[in-house]
Amino acid sequence: MNKKWSILLSGALMAGLLAGCGSDKEADKVANDPAPAATDTKETTASENGKYKDGTYFAEGTMDEKSGWKPYVVLKVEGGKITQANWNYVSDKGGPDKKALDKEGKYGMKAGGASSEWYEQAEKAEQFLIEKQDPAAINVKDDGKTDAISGVSIHVKDFTSLAEQALSAGPQAPGSYKDGSYHAEGEDFDKESGWKSTVDITVANGKVIYAYFSGVNAKGEDKQTFSKEGKYGMKAAGAQGEWHEEAIKAQDYLIEKQDPAAITLKDDGTTDAISGVTIHIKDYVTLAQKALDQAK
Protein backbone atom coordinates (compact mmCIF):
# COMPACT_ATOMS: atom_id res chain seq x y z
CA MET A 1 0.00 0.00 0.00
CA ASN A 2 2.78 2.36 0.91
CA LYS A 3 4.46 1.68 -2.40
CA LYS A 4 1.19 2.25 -4.25
CA TRP A 5 0.56 5.59 -2.56
CA SER A 6 4.15 6.59 -3.20
CA ILE A 7 3.67 5.96 -6.89
CA LEU A 8 0.36 7.87 -6.94
CA LEU A 9 1.83 10.77 -4.97
CA SER A 10 4.82 10.96 -7.27
CA GLY A 11 2.50 11.04 -10.30
CA ALA A 12 0.42 13.82 -8.78
CA LEU A 13 3.50 15.88 -8.00
CA MET A 14 4.81 15.43 -11.55
CA ALA A 15 1.46 16.52 -13.04
CA GLY A 16 1.43 19.57 -10.82
CA LEU A 17 4.93 20.52 -11.87
CA LEU A 18 4.07 20.10 -15.54
CA ALA A 19 0.91 22.18 -15.11
CA GLY A 20 2.88 24.86 -13.32
CA CYS A 21 5.46 25.00 -16.06
CA GLY A 22 2.71 25.30 -18.65
CA SER A 23 1.10 28.18 -16.75
CA ASP A 24 4.41 30.01 -16.44
CA LYS A 25 5.03 29.64 -20.16
CA GLU A 26 1.58 31.02 -20.95
CA ALA A 27 2.16 33.89 -18.54
CA ASP A 28 5.54 34.61 -20.12
CA LYS A 29 3.93 34.54 -23.55
CA VAL A 30 1.24 37.01 -22.50
CA ALA A 31 3.80 39.24 -20.83
CA ASN A 32 6.21 39.20 -23.77
CA ASP A 33 3.73 39.41 -26.65
CA PRO A 34 3.12 42.99 -27.81
CA ALA A 35 -0.24 44.44 -26.87
CA PRO A 36 -2.72 44.63 -29.74
CA ALA A 37 -2.73 48.02 -31.44
CA ALA A 38 -5.42 50.30 -30.04
CA THR A 39 -8.15 51.18 -32.48
CA ASP A 40 -7.83 54.86 -33.44
CA THR A 41 -11.28 56.25 -32.69
CA LYS A 42 -10.17 59.87 -32.44
CA GLU A 43 -12.34 62.05 -34.63
CA THR A 44 -10.89 64.74 -36.84
CA THR A 45 -10.54 67.87 -34.74
CA ALA A 46 -12.08 71.22 -35.58
CA SER A 47 -8.63 72.72 -36.07
CA GLU A 48 -7.84 70.14 -38.75
CA ASN A 49 -11.00 70.76 -40.74
CA GLY A 50 -11.70 74.32 -39.63
CA LYS A 51 -14.22 75.45 -37.07
CA TYR A 52 -16.97 77.03 -39.16
CA LYS A 53 -19.87 75.48 -41.00
CA ASP A 54 -19.60 75.77 -44.77
CA GLY A 55 -21.71 78.47 -46.38
CA THR A 56 -22.04 82.21 -46.83
CA TYR A 57 -22.18 84.57 -43.86
CA PHE A 58 -23.56 88.10 -43.90
CA ALA A 59 -24.00 91.03 -41.53
CA GLU A 60 -24.72 94.71 -42.03
CA GLY A 61 -24.48 97.76 -39.82
CA THR A 62 -26.59 100.89 -39.66
CA MET A 63 -26.31 103.98 -41.80
CA ASP A 64 -23.95 106.54 -40.31
CA GLU A 65 -25.72 109.88 -40.64
CA LYS A 66 -22.48 111.83 -40.50
CA SER A 67 -20.48 109.92 -43.11
CA GLY A 68 -23.41 108.69 -45.19
CA TRP A 69 -22.05 105.12 -45.32
CA LYS A 70 -23.52 101.82 -44.11
CA PRO A 71 -21.09 98.90 -43.63
CA TYR A 72 -21.63 95.28 -44.53
CA VAL A 73 -19.55 92.10 -44.56
CA VAL A 74 -19.89 88.92 -46.61
CA LEU A 75 -17.78 85.88 -45.71
CA LYS A 76 -17.50 82.55 -47.49
CA VAL A 77 -16.53 79.38 -45.62
CA GLU A 78 -15.33 76.24 -47.38
CA GLY A 79 -13.95 73.16 -45.66
CA GLY A 80 -14.64 74.80 -42.32
CA LYS A 81 -12.39 77.77 -43.05
CA ILE A 82 -12.95 81.35 -44.18
CA THR A 83 -11.81 81.48 -47.80
CA GLN A 84 -13.29 84.81 -48.92
CA ALA A 85 -14.07 88.08 -47.16
CA ASN A 86 -15.71 91.19 -48.54
CA TRP A 87 -15.93 94.30 -46.39
CA ASN A 88 -17.72 97.18 -48.04
CA TYR A 89 -20.07 100.13 -47.58
CA VAL A 90 -23.19 101.38 -49.30
CA SER A 91 -23.85 105.10 -49.68
CA ASP A 92 -27.01 106.68 -48.30
CA LYS A 93 -27.60 108.04 -51.81
CA GLY A 94 -27.02 104.72 -53.52
CA GLY A 95 -24.64 104.65 -56.44
CA PRO A 96 -21.32 102.78 -56.46
CA ASP A 97 -20.29 101.01 -53.27
CA LYS A 98 -17.29 102.36 -51.40
CA LYS A 99 -14.75 100.02 -53.00
CA ALA A 100 -16.01 100.71 -56.51
CA LEU A 101 -16.04 104.46 -55.87
CA ASP A 102 -12.53 104.29 -54.45
CA LYS A 103 -11.20 102.29 -57.39
CA GLU A 104 -12.56 105.01 -59.69
CA GLY A 105 -10.36 107.48 -57.81
CA LYS A 106 -13.30 109.27 -56.20
CA TYR A 107 -12.55 108.58 -52.52
CA GLY A 108 -9.01 109.93 -52.56
CA MET A 109 -7.22 108.84 -49.41
CA LYS A 110 -3.80 108.96 -51.07
CA ALA A 111 -4.53 112.43 -52.36
CA GLY A 112 -5.16 113.36 -48.74
CA GLY A 113 -1.76 112.05 -47.66
CA ALA A 114 -2.47 108.40 -46.83
CA SER A 115 0.04 105.72 -47.80
CA SER A 116 -2.56 103.78 -49.80
CA GLU A 117 -6.19 103.95 -50.88
CA TRP A 118 -9.07 102.79 -48.69
CA TYR A 119 -9.88 99.71 -50.78
CA GLU A 120 -6.23 98.58 -50.68
CA GLN A 121 -6.19 98.74 -46.90
CA ALA A 122 -9.58 97.03 -46.69
CA GLU A 123 -8.21 94.17 -48.79
CA LYS A 124 -5.27 93.80 -46.39
CA ALA A 125 -7.69 93.53 -43.49
CA GLU A 126 -9.71 90.90 -45.36
CA GLN A 127 -6.59 88.84 -46.09
CA PHE A 128 -5.51 89.07 -42.46
CA LEU A 129 -8.85 87.62 -41.37
CA ILE A 130 -8.53 84.78 -43.89
CA GLU A 131 -5.04 84.07 -42.56
CA LYS A 132 -5.96 84.18 -38.87
CA GLN A 133 -9.51 82.73 -39.18
CA ASP A 134 -10.73 84.79 -36.23
CA PRO A 135 -11.92 88.42 -36.09
CA ALA A 136 -10.61 88.60 -32.52
CA ALA A 137 -7.08 88.34 -33.94
CA ILE A 138 -7.50 91.92 -35.17
CA ASN A 139 -6.92 93.84 -31.97
CA VAL A 140 -8.92 97.08 -32.18
CA LYS A 141 -7.81 100.16 -30.27
CA ASP A 142 -10.12 102.67 -28.63
CA ASP A 143 -10.07 104.84 -31.76
CA GLY A 144 -11.33 101.96 -33.92
CA LYS A 145 -7.98 101.37 -35.60
CA THR A 146 -5.49 98.51 -35.26
CA ASP A 147 -1.74 97.97 -35.04
CA ALA A 148 -2.14 94.27 -35.85
CA ILE A 149 -2.07 94.66 -39.64
CA SER A 150 0.88 96.26 -41.37
CA GLY A 151 -0.08 99.07 -43.73
CA VAL A 152 -3.62 99.46 -42.39
CA SER A 153 -4.40 102.84 -40.87
CA ILE A 154 -8.15 102.98 -41.55
CA HIS A 155 -10.80 102.31 -38.92
CA VAL A 156 -11.47 98.55 -38.82
CA LYS A 157 -13.99 98.31 -35.99
CA ASP A 158 -16.91 97.95 -38.41
CA PHE A 159 -15.12 95.06 -40.10
CA THR A 160 -14.26 93.12 -36.96
CA SER A 161 -17.66 93.69 -35.34
CA LEU A 162 -19.64 92.65 -38.41
CA ALA A 163 -17.38 89.66 -39.14
CA GLU A 164 -17.93 88.44 -35.58
CA GLN A 165 -21.66 89.07 -35.88
CA ALA A 166 -21.87 87.21 -39.19
CA LEU A 167 -19.96 84.18 -37.91
CA SER A 168 -22.05 84.05 -34.74
CA ALA A 169 -25.29 84.13 -36.73
CA GLY A 170 -24.29 81.19 -38.94
CA PRO A 171 -24.59 80.65 -42.69
CA GLN A 172 -27.35 82.40 -44.61
CA ALA A 173 -28.92 81.17 -47.81
CA PRO A 174 -27.92 83.52 -50.64
CA GLY A 175 -30.49 85.28 -52.78
CA SER A 176 -30.88 85.03 -56.52
CA TYR A 177 -29.20 88.29 -57.54
CA LYS A 178 -25.56 88.95 -58.40
CA ASP A 179 -23.70 91.05 -55.83
CA GLY A 180 -22.96 94.62 -56.84
CA SER A 181 -24.37 98.12 -57.22
CA TYR A 182 -26.92 98.83 -59.95
CA HIS A 183 -28.33 102.06 -61.37
CA ALA A 184 -31.22 102.90 -63.65
CA GLU A 185 -32.76 106.24 -64.60
CA GLY A 186 -35.50 107.67 -66.76
CA GLU A 187 -34.80 108.74 -70.31
CA ASP A 188 -35.83 112.39 -69.99
CA PHE A 189 -36.67 115.09 -67.50
CA ASP A 190 -40.38 115.33 -66.83
CA LYS A 191 -41.74 118.36 -68.70
CA GLU A 192 -44.03 119.34 -65.83
CA SER A 193 -41.99 118.56 -62.71
CA GLY A 194 -38.50 118.97 -64.15
CA TRP A 195 -37.32 115.77 -62.45
CA LYS A 196 -35.84 112.62 -63.96
CA SER A 197 -36.41 109.53 -61.81
CA THR A 198 -33.41 107.51 -60.60
CA VAL A 199 -33.04 104.20 -58.79
CA ASP A 200 -29.93 102.75 -57.17
CA ILE A 201 -29.81 99.25 -55.70
CA THR A 202 -27.08 97.42 -53.81
CA VAL A 203 -27.01 93.61 -53.67
CA ALA A 204 -24.94 91.56 -51.20
CA ASN A 205 -25.15 87.81 -50.60
CA GLY A 206 -27.57 87.74 -53.51
CA LYS A 207 -30.13 89.97 -51.80
CA VAL A 208 -31.16 93.60 -52.06
CA ILE A 209 -29.69 95.27 -48.97
CA TYR A 210 -30.22 98.88 -50.01
CA ALA A 211 -32.37 100.83 -52.45
CA TYR A 212 -32.53 104.54 -53.16
CA PHE A 213 -35.51 106.01 -54.99
CA SER A 214 -34.81 109.59 -56.00
CA GLY A 215 -34.41 111.85 -58.99
CA VAL A 216 -32.28 114.58 -60.50
CA ASN A 217 -33.18 117.91 -62.05
CA ALA A 218 -31.40 120.00 -64.68
CA LYS A 219 -29.33 121.65 -61.94
CA GLY A 220 -28.06 118.27 -60.77
CA GLU A 221 -29.94 118.43 -57.48
CA ASP A 222 -30.96 115.18 -55.78
CA LYS A 223 -34.71 114.88 -55.24
CA GLN A 224 -34.61 113.25 -51.80
CA THR A 225 -32.10 115.82 -50.58
CA PHE A 226 -34.22 118.58 -52.10
CA SER A 227 -37.22 117.28 -50.14
CA LYS A 228 -35.27 116.86 -46.89
CA GLU A 229 -34.23 120.50 -47.14
CA GLY A 230 -37.90 121.49 -47.20
CA LYS A 231 -37.86 122.66 -50.80
CA TYR A 232 -40.39 120.19 -52.21
CA GLY A 233 -43.20 121.05 -49.80
CA MET A 234 -45.66 118.16 -50.03
CA LYS A 235 -46.86 118.53 -46.44
CA ALA A 236 -47.32 122.25 -46.91
CA ALA A 237 -49.62 121.37 -49.80
CA GLY A 238 -51.69 119.07 -47.55
CA ALA A 239 -49.97 115.68 -47.93
CA GLN A 240 -49.53 113.42 -44.90
CA GLY A 241 -45.78 113.17 -45.42
CA GLU A 242 -42.92 114.73 -47.33
CA TRP A 243 -41.84 113.26 -50.65
CA HIS A 244 -38.60 111.76 -49.32
CA GLU A 245 -40.41 110.12 -46.40
CA GLU A 246 -42.76 108.29 -48.74
CA ALA A 247 -39.94 107.40 -51.13
CA ILE A 248 -38.02 105.82 -48.24
CA LYS A 249 -41.07 103.73 -47.31
CA ALA A 250 -41.29 102.51 -50.90
CA GLN A 251 -37.61 101.59 -51.12
CA ASP A 252 -37.77 99.82 -47.74
CA TYR A 253 -40.72 97.81 -49.02
CA LEU A 254 -38.63 96.68 -51.98
CA ILE A 255 -35.85 95.58 -49.62
CA GLU A 256 -38.38 93.60 -47.61
CA LYS A 257 -40.03 91.91 -50.60
CA GLN A 258 -36.90 91.57 -52.79
CA ASP A 259 -39.00 91.92 -55.95
CA PRO A 260 -40.34 95.06 -57.67
CA ALA A 261 -43.31 93.02 -58.88
CA ALA A 262 -44.49 92.85 -55.26
CA ILE A 263 -45.38 96.55 -55.53
CA THR A 264 -48.73 96.38 -57.28
CA LEU A 265 -49.71 99.53 -59.14
CA LYS A 266 -53.01 101.20 -59.85
CA ASP A 267 -53.84 102.80 -63.18
CA ASP A 268 -52.77 106.22 -61.94
CA GLY A 269 -49.26 105.00 -61.00
CA THR A 270 -49.83 104.96 -57.24
CA THR A 271 -50.10 101.89 -55.01
CA ASP A 272 -52.18 100.59 -52.14
CA ALA A 273 -49.55 97.98 -51.30
CA ILE A 274 -47.45 100.25 -49.07
CA SER A 275 -48.99 101.97 -46.08
CA GLY A 276 -48.38 105.72 -46.02
CA VAL A 277 -47.25 105.99 -49.64
CA THR A 278 -49.38 108.23 -51.85
CA ILE A 279 -46.78 109.41 -54.36
CA HIS A 280 -46.61 108.10 -57.91
CA ILE A 281 -44.10 105.26 -57.90
CA LYS A 282 -44.65 103.64 -61.27
CA ASP A 283 -41.32 104.99 -62.54
CA TYR A 284 -39.52 103.55 -59.52
CA VAL A 285 -41.02 100.09 -59.90
CA THR A 286 -40.04 100.09 -63.59
CA LEU A 287 -36.53 101.37 -62.91
CA ALA A 288 -35.99 98.99 -59.98
CA GLN A 289 -36.78 96.09 -62.28
CA LYS A 290 -34.45 97.51 -64.92
CA ALA A 291 -31.65 97.85 -62.35
CA LEU A 292 -32.13 94.31 -61.04
CA ASP A 293 -32.16 92.91 -64.56
CA GLN A 294 -28.47 93.78 -64.53
CA ALA A 295 -28.04 91.59 -61.45
CA LYS A 296 -29.20 88.37 -63.08
C-alpha positions in Angstrom: 0.0 0.0 0.0 2.8 2.4 0.9 4.5 1.7 -2.4 1.2 2.3 -4.3 0.6 5.6 -2.6 4.1 6.6 -3.2 3.7 6.0 -6.9 0.4 7.9 -6.9 1.8 10.8 -5.0 4.8 11.0 -7.3 2.5 11.0 -10.3 0.4 13.8 -8.8 3.5 15.9 -8.0 4.8 15.4 -11.5 1.5 16.5 -13.0 1.4 19.6 -10.8 4.9 20.5 -11.9 4.1 20.1 -15.5 0.9 22.2 -15.1 2.9 24.9 -13.3 5.5 25.0 -16.1 2.7 25.3 -18.7 1.1 28.2 -16.8 4.4 30.0 -16.4 5.0 29.6 -20.2 1.6 31.0 -20.9 2.2 33.9 -18.5 5.5 34.6 -20.1 3.9 34.5 -23.6 1.2 37.0 -22.5 3.8 39.2 -20.8 6.2 39.2 -23.8 3.7 39.4 -26.6 3.1 43.0 -27.8 -0.2 44.4 -26.9 -2.7 44.6 -29.7 -2.7 48.0 -31.4 -5.4 50.3 -30.0 -8.2 51.2 -32.5 -7.8 54.9 -33.4 -11.3 56.2 -32.7 -10.2 59.9 -32.4 -12.3 62.1 -34.6 -10.9 64.7 -36.8 -10.5 67.9 -34.7 -12.1 71.2 -35.6 -8.6 72.7 -36.1 -7.8 70.1 -38.8 -11.0 70.8 -40.7 -11.7 74.3 -39.6 -14.2 75.4 -37.1 -17.0 77.0 -39.2 -19.9 75.5 -41.0 -19.6 75.8 -44.8 -21.7 78.5 -46.4 -22.0 82.2 -46.8 -22.2 84.6 -43.9 -23.6 88.1 -43.9 -24.0 91.0 -41.5 -24.7 94.7 -42.0 -24.5 97.8 -39.8 -26.6 100.9 -39.7 -26.3 104.0 -41.8 -23.9 106.5 -40.3 -25.7 109.9 -40.6 -22.5 111.8 -40.5 -20.5 109.9 -43.1 -23.4 108.7 -45.2 -22.1 105.1 -45.3 -23.5 101.8 -44.1 -21.1 98.9 -43.6 -21.6 95.3 -44.5 -19.6 92.1 -44.6 -19.9 88.9 -46.6 -17.8 85.9 -45.7 -17.5 82.5 -47.5 -16.5 79.4 -45.6 -15.3 76.2 -47.4 -13.9 73.2 -45.7 -14.6 74.8 -42.3 -12.4 77.8 -43.0 -12.9 81.4 -44.2 -11.8 81.5 -47.8 -13.3 84.8 -48.9 -14.1 88.1 -47.2 -15.7 91.2 -48.5 -15.9 94.3 -46.4 -17.7 97.2 -48.0 -20.1 100.1 -47.6 -23.2 101.4 -49.3 -23.9 105.1 -49.7 -27.0 106.7 -48.3 -27.6 108.0 -51.8 -27.0 104.7 -53.5 -24.6 104.7 -56.4 -21.3 102.8 -56.5 -20.3 101.0 -53.3 -17.3 102.4 -51.4 -14.7 100.0 -53.0 -16.0 100.7 -56.5 -16.0 104.5 -55.9 -12.5 104.3 -54.4 -11.2 102.3 -57.4 -12.6 105.0 -59.7 -10.4 107.5 -57.8 -13.3 109.3 -56.2 -12.6 108.6 -52.5 -9.0 109.9 -52.6 -7.2 108.8 -49.4 -3.8 109.0 -51.1 -4.5 112.4 -52.4 -5.2 113.4 -48.7 -1.8 112.1 -47.7 -2.5 108.4 -46.8 0.0 105.7 -47.8 -2.6 103.8 -49.8 -6.2 103.9 -50.9 -9.1 102.8 -48.7 -9.9 99.7 -50.8 -6.2 98.6 -50.7 -6.2 98.7 -46.9 -9.6 97.0 -46.7 -8.2 94.2 -48.8 -5.3 93.8 -46.4 -7.7 93.5 -43.5 -9.7 90.9 -45.4 -6.6 88.8 -46.1 -5.5 89.1 -42.5 -8.9 87.6 -41.4 -8.5 84.8 -43.9 -5.0 84.1 -42.6 -6.0 84.2 -38.9 -9.5 82.7 -39.2 -10.7 84.8 -36.2 -11.9 88.4 -36.1 -10.6 88.6 -32.5 -7.1 88.3 -33.9 -7.5 91.9 -35.2 -6.9 93.8 -32.0 -8.9 97.1 -32.2 -7.8 100.2 -30.3 -10.1 102.7 -28.6 -10.1 104.8 -31.8 -11.3 102.0 -33.9 -8.0 101.4 -35.6 -5.5 98.5 -35.3 -1.7 98.0 -35.0 -2.1 94.3 -35.8 -2.1 94.7 -39.6 0.9 96.3 -41.4 -0.1 99.1 -43.7 -3.6 99.5 -42.4 -4.4 102.8 -40.9 -8.2 103.0 -41.5 -10.8 102.3 -38.9 -11.5 98.6 -38.8 -14.0 98.3 -36.0 -16.9 98.0 -38.4 -15.1 95.1 -40.1 -14.3 93.1 -37.0 -17.7 93.7 -35.3 -19.6 92.6 -38.4 -17.4 89.7 -39.1 -17.9 88.4 -35.6 -21.7 89.1 -35.9 -21.9 87.2 -39.2 -20.0 84.2 -37.9 -22.0 84.0 -34.7 -25.3 84.1 -36.7 -24.3 81.2 -38.9 -24.6 80.6 -42.7 -27.4 82.4 -44.6 -28.9 81.2 -47.8 -27.9 83.5 -50.6 -30.5 85.3 -52.8 -30.9 85.0 -56.5 -29.2 88.3 -57.5 -25.6 88.9 -58.4 -23.7 91.0 -55.8 -23.0 94.6 -56.8 -24.4 98.1 -57.2 -26.9 98.8 -59.9 -28.3 102.1 -61.4 -31.2 102.9 -63.6 -32.8 106.2 -64.6 -35.5 107.7 -66.8 -34.8 108.7 -70.3 -35.8 112.4 -70.0 -36.7 115.1 -67.5 -40.4 115.3 -66.8 -41.7 118.4 -68.7 -44.0 119.3 -65.8 -42.0 118.6 -62.7 -38.5 119.0 -64.2 -37.3 115.8 -62.5 -35.8 112.6 -64.0 -36.4 109.5 -61.8 -33.4 107.5 -60.6 -33.0 104.2 -58.8 -29.9 102.8 -57.2 -29.8 99.3 -55.7 -27.1 97.4 -53.8 -27.0 93.6 -53.7 -24.9 91.6 -51.2 -25.2 87.8 -50.6 -27.6 87.7 -53.5 -30.1 90.0 -51.8 -31.2 93.6 -52.1 -29.7 95.3 -49.0 -30.2 98.9 -50.0 -32.4 100.8 -52.5 -32.5 104.5 -53.2 -35.5 106.0 -55.0 -34.8 109.6 -56.0 -34.4 111.8 -59.0 -32.3 114.6 -60.5 -33.2 117.9 -62.1 -31.4 120.0 -64.7 -29.3 121.7 -61.9 -28.1 118.3 -60.8 -29.9 118.4 -57.5 -31.0 115.2 -55.8 -34.7 114.9 -55.2 -34.6 113.3 -51.8 -32.1 115.8 -50.6 -34.2 118.6 -52.1 -37.2 117.3 -50.1 -35.3 116.9 -46.9 -34.2 120.5 -47.1 -37.9 121.5 -47.2 -37.9 122.7 -50.8 -40.4 120.2 -52.2 -43.2 121.0 -49.8 -45.7 118.2 -50.0 -46.9 118.5 -46.4 -47.3 122.2 -46.9 -49.6 121.4 -49.8 -51.7 119.1 -47.6 -50.0 115.7 -47.9 -49.5 113.4 -44.9 -45.8 113.2 -45.4 -42.9 114.7 -47.3 -41.8 113.3 -50.7 -38.6 111.8 -49.3 -40.4 110.1 -46.4 -42.8 108.3 -48.7 -39.9 107.4 -51.1 -38.0 105.8 -48.2 -41.1 103.7 -47.3 -41.3 102.5 -50.9 -37.6 101.6 -51.1 -37.8 99.8 -47.7 -40.7 97.8 -49.0 -38.6 96.7 -52.0 -35.8 95.6 -49.6 -38.4 93.6 -47.6 -40.0 91.9 -50.6 -36.9 91.6 -52.8 -39.0 91.9 -55.9 -40.3 95.1 -57.7 -43.3 93.0 -58.9 -44.5 92.8 -55.3 -45.4 96.5 -55.5 -48.7 96.4 -57.3 -49.7 99.5 -59.1 -53.0 101.2 -59.8 -53.8 102.8 -63.2 -52.8 106.2 -61.9 -49.3 105.0 -61.0 -49.8 105.0 -57.2 -50.1 101.9 -55.0 -52.2 100.6 -52.1 -49.5 98.0 -51.3 -47.4 100.2 -49.1 -49.0 102.0 -46.1 -48.4 105.7 -46.0 -47.2 106.0 -49.6 -49.4 108.2 -51.8 -46.8 109.4 -54.4 -46.6 108.1 -57.9 -44.1 105.3 -57.9 -44.6 103.6 -61.3 -41.3 105.0 -62.5 -39.5 103.5 -59.5 -41.0 100.1 -59.9 -40.0 100.1 -63.6 -36.5 101.4 -62.9 -36.0 99.0 -60.0 -36.8 96.1 -62.3 -34.4 97.5 -64.9 -31.7 97.8 -62.4 -32.1 94.3 -61.0 -32.2 92.9 -64.6 -28.5 93.8 -64.5 -28.0 91.6 -61.4 -29.2 88.4 -63.1 
